[in-house]
Amino acid sequence: MDKVDLKLIELLQKNARYSLKHLAKEVFLSTPAVSSRILKLEELGIITGYSAHVDALKLGYNIKAFINLEMTPKQKPQFYPFIEACPNVLECNCVTGKYSMLIKVAYHTTLELDTFIGELQKFGNTETQIVFSTAVEHRGIDVSS
């Protein structure tokens, strides 16, 4: 990977809908060369997909929360399929410390959140933080460093 690839990644993280023509202009290459580089980055698994950022509040998801789950490693084979099938789970990470899973969720109501937490508790103890505001929204990786 060279500086051009890093610049393409930076640009696509800002706006994955940039045209190949725009990207080519930004990195001083031809459109076919940029297309080839992007394809290579996808094949290498560096670019894993493209998505749209949406306003959860405008879609009625008024509750964003982080749930810590304390569970044993033996439960992972049952837990992973369960959590993967939960559509309101935005992210689930296996972490260090007392709690082994950190789960980010979005729900319309606290009642829905409470029901989900009840389901989670079959795996272990939970601790939940409801988000009041977000100072920094999800952003891409800084590839300029």
Secondary structure, DSSP 8 states (H G I E B T S, - for coil): --HHHHHHHHHHHH-TT--HHHHHHHHTS-HHHHHHHHHHHHHTTSS--------TGGGT--EEEEEEE---GGGHHHHHHHHHT-TTEEEEEE-SSS-SEEEEEEESSHHHHHHHHHHHTTTS-EEEEE-S--SS---------
